[in-house]
Amino acid sequence: MNDDLLRWDRAGRLHLGMVTDLNPPCCGCGMDVCTAGEFYMVHDHVWAAAGTCQCAVLCVGCLEARLGRQLTAGDFSDWPVNDSDQCHHSERLRARLTSKGAA
């Protein structure tokens, strides 16, 4: 996603620009990604490789299916939302955020 679409307010809440739903569903399977702990940010080139528009939301599994590979730590951008100490993450997302391998 483009960093221009995201803003953190003073209370530490993330505002998603064009995404107005506070619990956006995955565009692939309909999962509530926030409740499931699968809200994350990847680098723009990873998102583009999946052929997904910038305002879309995908769970980890649907993004990986579009990429044809498993995500690795190098795929994720340096946004606070990717910090497991600050945000709730599913086991699957935590595993990807710490995995080694080529992005």
N, C-alpha and C positions, 0 to 999 in steps of 0.2 A: 504494500500500500504506500501511497505517496505520503510523505511526512507532513505535507501541507494540510492534509485532511484531519490530522489529529492534534488535539490540544488537551493539556492537563490544566484543570482549574486549581485554585488555591487550596481547595479541600482534598486535592489528590485524585479527583474523579476524571476519567478519560472521556473526552467529547470527540465523537467520531465524524465530524464534518458532515458528509452526505449520508452517512448511516444514522438514521434518526431513531430506530428501534433500540431501546435500552438493552434488550436481550436478543440481539439479532440471530436468526436461525441460520444454520449452514445452508448454503444455496444448493448443495448436493443432496443432503439427506434430511434436512429439516431439524437437526439437533440444535438445541439451545446451547450455543457454544460457551456462553458466560457461565451458566449454571453447571455445565459439564466440565468446566475448568479447561476449555480448549480455545480460549481467546489469546491470540499471540500476534506477533508481527514478524514477517520475513522480509528479506531484502527485495527491492523492487524487481530485480532480475529473476528471482525465484518465482515471484507472483506472475510475472510476465510469461515465464516458461510454461506455466500452468494454463495460459490462455484465459485468464480470469480478469474481469474488469476491476478497477481499483476500488470501487465501492462495494464489492461483493465480500462475503464472509464464508469461509470454508472451515470445517473441522479438520483436524490433522489427517484423518483417514481419507477424506475426499481430496485434500490437496495432494497427498501422496499418490492417490490413484491417478490424478491428472498428470502428475510428474512422471509416473512410472517408476518411482523409487522412494525409499524411505528418507525422511528429512534427517539432517545432521545438525549439530550445533552451529556450524558455519553458515547455515541457511538463515538463521535468525538475526534480526537487527538488534541494535543496542538500545532497546526501549525498555522502560521500567516494567511494562506489561509482561516481558519475558523473564523477569526476575522472580524466581520461586519464593524468595524471602518476602516479597511485597505482594504477590498475587497467588490466588488459588490455581493450581495446575493439576490436570489429570495425571495419572501415572504415565500414560502414553506420551503426553506432552513433556513431562519431566524427563523421560527417557531420551526423547529427541533433543531436548535442550542441552543434554550432557553427553550425547554420543559423539564419538570421534569418526572421522571419515571425510572424504572429499565432498564438498558442496556442489 
